[in-house]
Amino acid sequence: MSVKIILFILTNGNRWREMRRFTLMTLRNFGMGKRSIENRVQEEARCLVEELRKTKSSPCDPTFLLECAPCNVICSIIFQNRFDYKDQCFLNLTQKLNENVKILSSLWLQVCNSFPALIDYFPGSHRKIFKNVADMMQYYLEKIKEHQESLDINNPRDFIDCFLIKMEEGNPQTEFTFEALVNLVNDLFGAGTETTSSTLRYGLLLLLKHPEVTAKVHEEIDRVIGRHRSPCMQDKSSMPYTEAVLHEIQRYVDLVPISLPHAVNSDIKFRNYFIPKGTTIITSLTSVLHDSKEFPNPEKFDPGHFLDKSGKFKKSDYFMPFSTGKRICAGEGLARMELFLFLTTILQNFHLKSVIDTKDLDATPIVNGFFSVPPTYKICFIPV
């Protein structure tokens, strides 16, 4: 991540504290973890189901649709409105996001991270990232300007309005600047879209590959939710097997293997090693999510890793796909909600059918650098 794109996920000190505090507070005010955001996710899940119906049970690559759904949820929080799945601007944004994730996880970018001087002197895919980010930033800038022109400080409509109101306070030492807002919107848009969509795509692939697991989830959905109402978060406590499957998907795919760079705040001694203040620390989430003592046969997809002997859901301190500590993912609550509601709504409405023998399905990531990018595959969504 030493590629020269300045994002708040990589900041520290007072700026990071101010931006994180504001982000968490604003997301809570707009309903993250509450009923209002649940309604948004349920609405988007219904829209996703309608788009999947349009495939008419034909083989399709689900990448685009599974990216649109979480993207629209975050758009409704940042920009107030969701997009139609055929909106050209929306298509361009999701395409650039998807492309950047693949490039960031490529071997060439790992070389650039090791030898940053290469970025200035060599052509390569890193320049495509710069172009994509610049295009996206320009779009965010235009949306922010639109918000400025119609801002009502007594009636904030979305995340951008709340930030603009903070800017109006006129504190000369403030971290709330125009540049900060553009960067923060970029962070939220990317982090709120790509991680969830990739997990959903990986999840469906694993459910295709393990039909016996899918059958048990179908049974639990039929028993707890039925076919005549939308799944809701209240259902989750009555669905231990589905909860275990969702946890196992996240554990197994190990989406962000090395998390984000951290730095120690002071000199510290750790396991007989002296680590000076300011040292960059790269943590291996893989070593925890695939710990063989906590998860027997960690390379095997097995929801039993999160079930006790009586079939009840079993928590694990080793489950940390969102990282851990003070810089744990700010959108963890939203991501968990989306994964549960999107997957249960899809399985409530469709049977999943592979176009090839399930034994031949390969769940190996196509690239495994900053992100574990799932392979492309075809799937048929058969209405129940």
C-alpha positions in Angstrom: 0.0 0.0 0.0 3.0 2.3 -0.4 1.4 3.2 -3.8 1.1 7.0 -3.6 -2.7 7.3 -3.0 -3.4 9.1 0.2 -6.4 7.5 1.9 -7.7 8.0 5.5 -7.5 4.3 6.1 -3.7 4.9 6.1 -3.6 8.1 8.2 -2.8 8.3 11.9 -2.7 10.7 14.8 -5.3 13.4 15.3 -6.6 13.4 11.7 -7.4 9.7 11.9 -9.1 10.1 15.4 -11.2 13.0 14.2 -12.3 11.2 11.0 -13.1 7.9 12.6 -15.0 9.5 15.5 -17.1 11.6 13.0 -17.6 8.6 10.6 -18.9 6.3 13.4 -21.1 8.9 14.9 -22.6 9.8 11.5 -23.2 6.2 10.5 -24.9 5.6 13.8 -27.1 8.7 13.3 -28.1 7.4 9.8 -29.0 4.1 11.3 -26.0 1.7 11.1 -27.0 -1.1 13.3 -30.5 0.3 13.7 -33.8 -0.3 11.9 -33.4 2.4 9.2 -30.3 1.0 7.7 -31.8 -2.5 7.9 -34.7 -1.3 5.8 -32.2 0.0 3.2 -30.4 -3.3 3.0 -33.7 -5.2 2.8 -34.9 -2.9 0.0 -31.6 -3.5 -1.9 -31.8 -7.2 -1.3 -35.3 -7.2 -3.0 -33.9 -5.2 -5.9 -31.0 -7.7 -6.2 -33.5 -10.6 -6.3 -35.5 -9.0 -9.1 -32.3 -8.5 -11.2 -31.4 -12.2 -10.6 -34.8 -13.2 -11.8 -34.1 -11.5 -15.1 -31.4 -14.0 -15.8 -34.2 -16.5 -16.2 -32.2 -19.4 -14.8 -29.6 -19.0 -17.4 -25.9 -19.3 -16.6 -24.5 -15.9 -15.5 -21.4 -14.3 -13.9 -22.8 -12.8 -10.7 -19.8 -10.4 -10.2 -21.6 -7.2 -11.4 -24.9 -7.7 -9.6 -23.2 -8.7 -6.3 -21.1 -5.5 -6.5 -24.1 -3.3 -7.2 -26.1 -4.3 -4.2 -23.6 -3.3 -1.4 -22.5 -0.4 -3.5 -26.0 1.0 -3.5 -26.4 0.6 0.3 -23.3 2.8 0.8 -24.5 5.2 -1.9 -27.7 5.7 0.0 -25.8 6.7 3.1 -23.2 8.9 1.4 -25.3 10.4 -1.5 -28.8 9.9 -0.1 -30.0 8.0 -3.2 -29.4 4.5 -4.7 -28.7 4.0 -8.4 -30.4 2.0 -11.0 -28.3 -1.0 -11.9 -28.2 0.2 -15.5 -27.1 3.8 -14.7 -23.9 4.4 -16.7 -22.2 6.4 -14.1 -22.9 3.7 -11.5 -21.5 1.1 -13.9 -18.3 3.1 -14.4 -17.7 3.5 -10.7 -18.2 -0.2 -9.9 -16.0 -1.2 -12.8 -13.1 1.1 -11.6 -13.4 -0.3 -8.1 -13.3 -3.9 -9.3 -10.3 -3.2 -11.5 -8.4 -1.4 -8.7 -8.8 -4.3 -6.3 -7.4 -6.8 -8.9 -4.4 -4.5 -9.6 -3.7 -3.9 -5.9 -3.5 -7.6 -5.4 -1.3 -8.3 -8.4 2.3 -9.4 -8.3 3.5 -6.1 -9.9 1.9 -4.0 -7.1 3.6 -6.2 -4.5 6.9 -5.5 -6.2 6.1 -1.7 -6.2 5.3 -1.9 -2.5 8.7 -3.4 -1.9 10.5 -0.9 -4.2 8.5 2.3 -4.3 10.9 4.1 -6.5 9.7 2.0 -9.4 6.4 3.9 -9.4 7.9 7.1 -10.6 10.1 5.6 -13.4 8.3 2.5 -14.8 5.0 2.1 -16.7 2.6 -0.4 -15.4 -0.8 -1.2 -14.0 -0.2 1.1 -11.0 -0.8 4.1 -13.4 -4.3 2.7 -14.2 -5.0 2.8 -10.5 -4.0 6.5 -10.4 -6.3 7.2 -13.4 -9.2 5.3 -11.9 -8.9 7.0 -8.5 -8.6 10.4 -10.2 -11.8 9.8 -12.2 -13.7 8.6 -9.1 -12.4 11.6 -7.0 -13.7 13.9 -9.7 -17.2 12.3 -9.5 -17.2 12.7 -5.7 -16.1 16.3 -6.1 -19.1 17.0 -8.4 -21.5 15.4 -6.0 -20.1 17.4 -3.0 -20.5 20.6 -5.0 -24.1 19.7 -5.7 -24.6 19.1 -2.0 -23.1 22.5 -1.2 -25.5 24.3 -3.4 -28.6 22.7 -1.8 -27.3 22.3 1.8 -29.8 22.9 4.6 -27.8 22.9 7.8 -31.0 22.2 9.8 -31.9 19.1 7.7 -28.8 17.0 6.8 -29.8 14.4 4.2 -26.7 12.2 4.2 -23.1 11.7 5.1 -21.8 14.5 2.8 -24.3 17.0 4.3 -23.1 16.2 7.8 -19.5 16.7 6.9 -20.3 20.0 5.1 -22.0 21.2 8.3 -18.9 20.5 10.3 -16.9 22.5 7.8 -19.3 25.4 8.3 -18.3 25.6 12.0 -15.2 27.7 11.0 -12.6 26.2 13.3 -9.2 27.2 11.8 -7.5 24.1 13.3 -10.1 21.8 11.9 -9.4 18.5 10.1 -12.7 19.0 8.3 -11.6 20.2 4.9 -12.8 19.8 1.4 -9.9 17.5 0.6 -10.6 15.5 3.7 -14.2 15.0 2.6 -13.3 13.8 -0.9 -10.8 11.3 0.6 -13.2 10.1 3.2 -16.0 9.6 0.7 -13.5 7.6 -1.5 -12.6 5.4 1.5 -16.3 4.7 2.4 -17.3 4.0 -1.2 -14.5 1.6 -1.8 -14.4 -0.2 1.6 -18.2 -0.3 1.8 -18.5 -2.0 -1.6 -15.6 -4.2 -2.6 -15.1 -6.2 0.5 -18.7 -7.1 0.9 -19.3 -7.9 -2.8 -16.2 -10.1 -3.0 -17.3 -12.0 0.2 -20.8 -12.5 -1.3 -19.3 -13.7 -4.6 -16.9 -16.1 -2.8 -19.8 -17.2 -0.5 -22.0 -18.2 -3.5 -19.1 -20.1 -5.0 -18.5 -22.1 -1.8 -22.3 -22.8 -1.5 -22.2 -24.1 -5.1 -19.3 -26.3 -4.3 -20.8 -27.6 -1.1 -24.5 -28.4 -1.9 -25.0 -30.3 1.4 -24.2 -27.0 3.3 -26.6 -25.1 1.0 -29.4 -27.6 1.6 -29.1 -27.1 5.4 -29.2 -23.3 5.0 -32.3 -23.7 2.8 -33.9 -25.9 5.5 -33.2 -23.3 8.2 -34.6 -20.5 6.1 -37.8 -22.4 5.4 -38.2 -23.2 9.1 -37.4 -19.8 10.6 -38.4 -17.3 7.9 -40.5 -19.1 5.4 -41.2 -17.8 1.9 -43.7 -14.9 2.5 -41.7 -12.2 4.2 -38.2 -10.7 3.9 -35.4 -11.9 6.2 -34.6 -9.5 9.0 -31.7 -9.3 11.5 -34.0 -10.6 14.3 -34.0 -13.9 12.5 -30.2 -14.4 12.9 -30.4 -15.5 16.5 -32.7 -18.3 15.5 -30.4 -19.5 12.6 -27.2 -20.9 14.2 -26.3 -22.9 11.1 -26.6 -20.0 8.7 -24.6 -17.8 11.1 -21.9 -20.5 11.2 -21.8 -20.7 7.4 -21.4 -16.9 7.1 -18.6 -17.0 9.6 -16.9 -19.9 7.9 -17.1 -18.2 4.5 -15.3 -15.2 5.9 -12.8 -17.3 7.7 -12.1 -19.5 4.8 -11.8 -16.8 2.1 -9.4 -14.7 4.2 -10.3 -11.7 2.1 -7.6 -9.3 3.4 -4.8 -11.6 4.4 -2.3 -9.0 5.8 -4.8 -6.4 6.9 -3.7 -2.8 6.6 -0.3 -1.4 7.8 -0.2 -0.3 11.4 2.5 1.5 13.4 3.5 1.2 17.1 2.8 4.3 19.2 5.8 3.9 21.5 8.8 1.7 21.9 7.7 -1.8 22.8 9.2 -5.2 23.6 7.3 -8.1 22.1 8.5 -11.7 22.5 12.1 -10.6 23.1 12.0 -8.3 20.1 12.5 -4.6 20.5 10.2 -2.6 18.2 11.0 1.2 18.1 8.2 3.8 18.0 6.9 4.5 14.5 7.8 1.1 13.1 5.3 -0.1 10.5 3.7 -3.4 11.4 2.1 -5.8 8.9 -0.1 -8.3 10.7 -1.0 -11.7 9.2 -4.8 -12.3 9.7 -4.2 -15.6 7.8 -2.2 -17.0 10.7 -5.2 -16.4 13.0 -8.1 -17.3 10.6 -6.3 -20.5 9.6 -4.9 -21.5 13.0 -5.0 -25.3 13.1 -5.5 -25.5 16.9 -8.6 -23.3 16.8 -9.9 -24.6 13.5 -9.1 -28.3 12.8 -8.3 -28.8 9.1 -8.3 -25.0 8.4 -8.0 -25.5 4.7 -11.3 -27.3 4.6 -14.6 -25.3 4.3 -16.5 -26.5 7.4 -19.3 -24.6 9.1 -18.7 -26.9 12.1 -15.8 -24.7 13.0 -18.4 -22.4 14.5 -20.9 -24.9 16.0 -20.8 -26.7 19.3 -21.7 -30.3 19.8 -25.4 -29.4 20.2 -25.5 -27.4 17.0 -25.5 -24.0 18.6 -23.5 -21.2 17.2 -20.0 -21.0 18.8 -18.0 -17.7 18.9 -14.3 -17.7 18.4 -11.7 -15.1 19.5 -9.8 -16.1 16.4 -12.5 -14.8 14.1 -11.2 -11.4 13.0 -11.7 -10.9 9.2 -12.4 -7.2 10.1 -9.0 -7.0 11.9 -8.9 -6.1 15.6 -8.0 -3.3 18.0 -8.7 0.4 17.8 -8.5 0.4 14.0 -10.9 -2.5 13.4 -13.1 -1.9 10.3 -15.5 0.9 11.1 -18.2 -0.7 8.9 -18.1 -4.1 10.5 -21.7 -3.9 11.7 -23.0 -2.9 8.3 -21.0 -5.6 6.5 -22.3 -8.3 8.8 -25.9 -7.1 8.3 -25.4 -7.0 4.5 -23.9 -10.5 4.3 -26.7 -12.0 6.4 -29.6 -10.2 4.6 -28.3 -10.6 1.1 -27.4 -14.2 1.3 -30.5 -15.3 3.1 -32.7 -13.4 0.7 -31.0 -14.9 -2.3 -31.3 -18.5 -0.9 -34.9 -17.8 0.1 -35.8 -17.1 -3.5 -33.4 -19.3 -5.5 -31.8 -22.7 -5.7 -28.1 -22.5 -6.9 -27.0 -24.6 -9.8 -23.5 -24.9 -11.2 -22.8 -25.2 -14.9 -20.1 -27.7 -14.2 -19.7 -30.7 -11.9 -19.4 -29.3 -8.3 -16.3 -31.4 -7.8 -14.6 -29.4 -10.6 -15.3 -26.0 -9.1 -12.1 -24.3 -8.0 -12.3 -21.8 -5.1 -8.6 -20.8 -5.4 -8.3 -17.0 -5.6 -7.1 -15.7 -9.0 -4.8 -13.3 -7.2 -3.9 -13.2 -3.5 -2.0 -10.1 -2.5 -3.7 -7.2 -0.7 -7.0 -8.9 -1.5 -7.9 -12.5 -2.1 -9.8 -12.0 -5.3 -12.3 -14.8 -6.0 -12.2 -16.6 -9.4 -14.8 -15.9 -12.0 -17.5 -18.5 -12.4 -21.0 -19.1 -13.9 -24.1 -19.8 -11.8 -27.8 -20.4 -12.5 -30.3 -18.9 -10.1 -33.3 -21.2 -10.2 -36.5 -19.7 -8.6 -37.8 -21.9 -5.7 
